[in-house]
Structure formats: structure tokens, C-alpha cells
Amino acid sequence: MTDFTPLLSLLGGALIGVAAVALMALHGRIAGMTGILGGLLPVAGDWGWRAAFLLGAIAAPALMIRAGGVAISFESPVPMVWTVVSGLLVGVGVVYGAGCTSGHGICGNARLSPRSLVATVTFMLASFATVFVIRHLIGGF
């Protein structure tokens, strides 16, 4: 179980929103993490901002941990093989859904995109169903 942290969650959400708006305003790009990551290879003309965005997404939490002196547990009761399989399934979904949860959920919905609304509802329903099946029907994790 995790601790409920509404103020930190609000701050984190606001920072994600500011980053998404800044990327759109300054570069005309959507802040979808898989699209940004996928655009790193092959190295092209817009490689720099992609690398900086991803580096910031990794460095910022590391700096917060360092500054706050609080170590965050990254343990999971889920076996690594299931984590890898899940990641691959999400990757396939990203390709077929023409974007990821951050691209559709944050940026697409903010632009009132009907496709993003349908994609986000689909992500959420699939997540709810998966958790229900695993926790209540299968009895795992």
C-alpha cells in the first residue's frame, strides 16, 4: 500500500502539465513518452530535445530523492517475466492506439481530441478489468 499524498500529487500533475504545454508551445510537439522515446532512433535532427526531455524525466526524480534524502522502494511483487510481457503488450497497444497514455491522456484530452478520449477510456477500462481479474478472480499479486 502507498501513502496518499494529495499535495505532492497535485504538484507532480501541475509539473507534468507545464512540461506538456511548454513542449507544445516551444516545439509544437506532443509530450507522449513513447513517441519521444521512439523518435530517438535513428538519430535525427530533432534528437536533442527528445534526449533532454527523457533525461529530465529520469534526472528530476533522482534529484528529488537526493535532495529529500528519502529512498523510494522500487520493489514489485510481480515476477520480472510478467513485467517484461506486460511492457511488450503495452508497446503493441501503443502502436495500434497511435499513442500512449501520456500522449492521449494528457495532451490529446487537453486538445479535446475525440480519438484521445476514446483511447483514454479504453486504457482505463482495460486497467480496471486487469486489476479485477488478477486480484479477485485469479487471486494473484
VOTORTI-834059 format. One line per field, with one value per residue: residue number from 1; residue in one letter; chain; z, x, y of N, C-alpha, C in turn. Coordinates in steps of 0.001 Angstrom, whole numbers, plus 500000, padded with zeros to 6 digits. Each point is the difference from the previous one (the first is absolute). Layout:
<recs>
i <- c(NUM,...)
aa <- c(a,...)
ch <- c(A,...)
n.z <- c(Z,...)
n.x <- c(X,...)
n.y <- c(Y,...)
ca.z <- c(Z,...)
ca.x <- c(X,...)
ca.y <- c(Y,...)
c.z <- c(Z,...)
c.x <- c(X,...)
c.y <- c(Y,...)
</recs>
This chain:
<recs>
i <- c(1,2,3,4,5,6,7,8,9,10,11,12,13,14,15,16,17,18,19,20,21,22,23,24,25,26,27,28,29,30,31,32,33,34,35,36,37,38,39,40,41,42,43,44,45,46,47,48,49,50,51,52,53,54,55,56,57,58,59,60,61,62,63,64,65,66,67,68,69,70,71,72,73,74,75,76,77,78,79,80,81,82,83,84,85,86,87,88,89,90,91,92,93,94,95,96,97,98,99,100,101,102,103,104,105,106,107,108,109,110,111,112,113,114,115,116,117,118,119,120,121,122,123,124,125,126,127,128,129,130,131,132,133,134,135,136,137,138,139,140,141)
aa <- c(m,t,d,f,t,p,l,l,s,l,l,g,g,a,l,i,g,v,a,a,v,a,l,m,a,l,h,g,r,i,a,g,m,t,g,i,l,g,g,l,l,p,v,a,g,d,w,g,w,r,a,a,f,l,l,g,a,i,a,a,p,a,l,m,i,r,a,g,g,v,a,i,s,f,e,s,p,v,p,m,v,w,t,v,v,s,g,l,l,v,g,v,g,v,v,y,g,a,g,c,t,s,g,h,g,i,c,g,n,a,r,l,s,p,r,s,l,v,a,t,v,t,f,m,l,a,s,f,a,t,v,f,v,i,r,h,l,i,g,g,f)
ch <- c(A,A,A,A,A,A,A,A,A,A,A,A,A,A,A,A,A,A,A,A,A,A,A,A,A,A,A,A,A,A,A,A,A,A,A,A,A,A,A,A,A,A,A,A,A,A,A,A,A,A,A,A,A,A,A,A,A,A,A,A,A,A,A,A,A,A,A,A,A,A,A,A,A,A,A,A,A,A,A,A,A,A,A,A,A,A,A,A,A,A,A,A,A,A,A,A,A,A,A,A,A,A,A,A,A,A,A,A,A,A,A,A,A,A,A,A,A,A,A,A,A,A,A,A,A,A,A,A,A,A,A,A,A,A,A,A,A,A,A,A,A)
n.z <- c(500000,499331,500384,500444,498916,500374,500898,500317,500041,500642,500766,500133,500165,500821,500515,499996,500473,500837,500238,500052,500717,500758,499985,500202,500949,500498,499896,500406,501064,499913,501299,498984,501131,499543,499601,501153,500720,499307,500176,501051,499498,498879,500294,500234,499233,500417,499914,499946,499561,499173,499775,499842,499305,499379,499785,499731,499267,499718,499653,499654,499828,499276,499462,499843,499635,499238,499545,499868,499551,499196,500344,498737,500532,499214,501079,499439,500407,498880,499588,499813,499823,500993,500628,499518,500246,501165,500137,499547,500805,500931,499645,499925,501184,500313,499328,500454,501170,499213,501091,501005,501246,499973,498820,500176,501158,499774,498920,499619,501255,500266,498859,500903,499853,499144,499123,500583,499950,498803,499613,500636,499566,498836,500167,500449,499078,499116,500572,500077,498775,499641,500729,499549,498774,500040,500574,499258,498755,499703,500730,499038,500224)
n.x <- c(500835,499538,500769,498897,500457,498875,500737,500747,498874,499406,501069,500071,498683,500162,501041,499281,498968,500822,500567,498778,499566,501096,499923,498698,500152,501041,499455,498759,500490,499474,499756,500013,500178,499104,499280,500248,499810,498903,499937,500542,499435,500582,501233,499073,499492,498921,501130,500493,498865,499976,501294,499876,498889,500518,501101,499199,499297,501252,500590,498824,499475,501088,499856,498717,500366,500951,499178,499048,501008,498979,500311,499741,499160,500745,499549,499834,498789,499963,500028,501289,499766,499119,500965,500878,499219,499710,501298,500206,499039,500505,501200,499421,499433,501197,500487,499149,500267,501075,500535,500582,499999,501270,500228,499232,500389,501196,500678,499622,499767,501164,500261,499265,501001,499007,500985,500532,498803,499743,501205,499801,498766,500506,501013,499125,499095,500999,500432,498774,499750,501197,499893,498765,500341,501102,499411,498899,500347,501201,499935,500560,501229)
n.y <- c(498831,501027,500984,500554,500600,500594,500628,498960,499307,500992,500122,498691,499967,501028,499385,498892,500682,500608,498820,499470,501032,499965,498678,500098,500917,499349,498774,500293,499406,498795,500144,499178,499364,499134,501038,500604,498908,499708,501308,499365,498919,500203,500316,500917,500932,499318,499370,501214,500524,498937,500046,501318,499786,498942,500705,501032,499135,499686,501142,500512,498795,499746,501209,499709,498797,500497,500950,499094,499279,499820,498778,499782,499135,499277,499410,498821,499663,500693,498742,500072,498725,500157,500609,499143,498947,500561,500268,498778,499555,500775,499559,498807,500215,500464,498970,499083,500548,500001,499459,500612,499558,500346,499485,498923,499461,500484,499749,498786,499619,500579,499348,499301,499157,499762,499840,501065,500556,499481,500399,501141,500056,499631,500855,500899,499709,499968,501113,500538,499546,500434,501097,500139,499647,500725,501006,499979,499780,500475,501106,500698,500181)
ca.z <- c(500000,499947,500751,499227,500073,499047,499605,499110,498752,499294,499498,498904,498857,499460,499285,498748,499144,499545,499033,498772,499350,499522,498816,498887,499663,499508,498920,499243,500153,501074,501011,500155,500323,499047,498748,500217,500058,498682,499067,500234,499014,499812,500425,498957,500305,501230,501042,501192,500963,500487,500998,501169,500673,500698,501059,501081,500621,500844,500962,500986,501200,500679,500756,501115,500997,500562,500792,501122,500842,500190,498977,499570,499679,498644,500018,499466,500248,498714,499445,498898,498698,499771,499755,498619,499113,500077,499256,498565,499634,499975,498785,498871,500113,499628,498538,499475,500510,499482,501094,501333,501001,500211,498789,499898,501258,500436,498905,499105,500670,500176,498701,499728,498898,500221,499961,501275,501026,499850,500401,501456,500607,499747,500916,501370,500130,499943,501276,501037,499773,500299,501456,500558,499682,500697,501458,500530,499368,500027,501365,500021,500256)
ca.x <- c(499165,500769,499452,499245,500691,499280,500727,501092,499380,499565,501208,500517,499102,500193,501284,499799,499225,500870,500946,499263,499669,501255,500454,499114,500187,501346,500429,498858,500004,499201,500844,499740,501314,500443,500348,501280,501008,500095,500637,501447,500722,501387,500331,499551,500162,499332,500472,500434,498934,499504,500954,499905,498728,500117,500996,499327,499030,500765,500824,499210,499722,501259,500372,499064,500388,501270,499748,499132,500620,499090,500122,498717,500084,499578,499717,498708,499711,499775,501240,500589,499518,498704,500265,500492,498870,499085,500611,499885,498590,499747,500647,499130,498836,500401,500063,498637,499225,500591,500446,500037,499131,500348,499658,498542,499368,500337,500005,498854,498771,500070,499651,498638,500027,499099,500786,500697,499009,499694,501193,500165,498960,500397,501113,499495,499166,500883,500729,499067,499692,501194,500173,498923,500238,501185,499841,498786,499644,501167,500510,501447,500701)
ca.y <- c(501169,501235,501122,500982,501285,500853,501217,499611,499537,501201,500645,499180,500163,501356,500017,499260,500892,501095,499430,499698,501272,500595,499259,500357,501412,500279,499110,499494,498539,499419,499363,498572,499429,498981,500676,500678,498942,499381,500926,500118,499179,500395,501358,500920,501414,500405,499085,500730,500269,498708,499519,500883,499728,498718,500157,500717,499102,499074,500744,500742,499192,499682,501200,500134,499002,500483,501209,499679,498986,498884,498965,499468,498585,499650,498573,499602,498587,499352,499431,500774,499524,500632,501418,500098,499690,501141,501102,499711,500180,501446,500494,499659,500870,501358,500048,499938,501131,501234,500849,499391,500615,501408,500751,500126,500385,501357,500978,499843,500433,501452,500587,499544,499044,498860,498768,499883,499680,498567,499246,500090,499167,498615,499699,499913,498805,498826,499962,499560,498589,499216,499944,499190,498585,499488,500024,499403,498734,499119,500030,500226,501257)
c.z <- c(500000,500831,499056,500195,499019,499565,499060,498659,499152,499388,498819,498750,499344,499207,498677,499014,499436,498948,498669,499230,499419,498750,498786,499553,499343,498794,499142,500076,501178,500935,500275,500176,498981,498649,500105,500002,498632,498982,500220,498974,498724,500412,498844,500475,501295,501188,501311,501029,500566,501106,501274,500794,500807,501131,501192,500731,500916,501113,501086,501222,500773,500842,501205,501112,500715,500932,501246,500947,500257,498845,499687,499598,498592,499897,499443,500311,498709,499477,498762,498636,499669,499731,498555,499007,499979,499212,498499,499519,499946,498737,498754,500008,499589,498479,499412,500448,499545,501114,501333,500965,500219,498778,499867,501258,500426,498855,499102,500627,500224,498703,499553,498789,500304,500022,501318,501139,499950,500451,501515,500720,499823,500922,501406,500203,499974,501299,501126,499869,500357,501495,500630,499770,500803,501515,500513,499373,500033,501401,500097,500378,500834)
c.x <- c(500886,499307,499281,500645,499348,500774,501158,499459,499542,501193,500582,499153,500154,501312,499915,499228,500829,500985,499302,499669,501262,500502,499140,500252,501354,500413,498854,499866,499134,500917,499572,501340,500463,500355,501340,501123,500205,500696,501487,500823,499203,500211,499687,500176,499345,500375,500286,498904,499432,500901,499919,498722,500088,501018,499389,499004,500680,500725,499177,499629,501268,500475,499091,500329,501258,499771,499174,500578,499120,500166,498604,500201,499473,499738,498615,499768,499808,501332,500466,499476,498647,500157,500449,498865,499015,500528,499899,498557,499620,500621,499175,498766,500289,500028,498589,499135,500514,500367,499877,499088,500336,499637,498505,499396,500264,499828,498769,498702,499991,499647,498594,499922,499068,500754,500729,499042,499659,501198,500174,498953,500342,501143,499469,499159,500841,500786,499108,499726,501189,500209,498922,500252,501162,499781,498825,499630,501146,500592,501492,500379,499175)
c.y <- c(501242,501074,500952,501360,500978,501237,499679,499509,501182,500730,499229,500125,501363,500085,499239,500870,501138,499485,499717,501276,500648,499286,500340,501443,500265,499176,499474,498495,499570,499226,498563,499294,498952,500611,500708,498972,499365,500881,500187,499241,499968,501456,500951,501433,500446,499113,500723,500230,498712,499456,500845,499732,498705,500058,500727,499121,498980,500758,500690,499156,499639,501182,500215,499013,500466,501196,499694,498974,498794,499021,499449,498548,499751,498512,499735,498527,499211,499456,500775,499555,500627,501481,500203,499738,501165,501189,499801,500171,501474,500604,499717,500899,501426,500149,500017,501173,501347,500966,499287,500749,501462,500841,500225,500611,501426,500990,499914,500460,501503,500734,499606,499077,498828,498670,499782,499675,498510,499154,500000,499173,498524,499585,499744,498744,498726,499856,499493,498506,499110,499855,499121,498512,499448,499925,499184,498664,498998,499922,500199,501395,500948)
</recs>
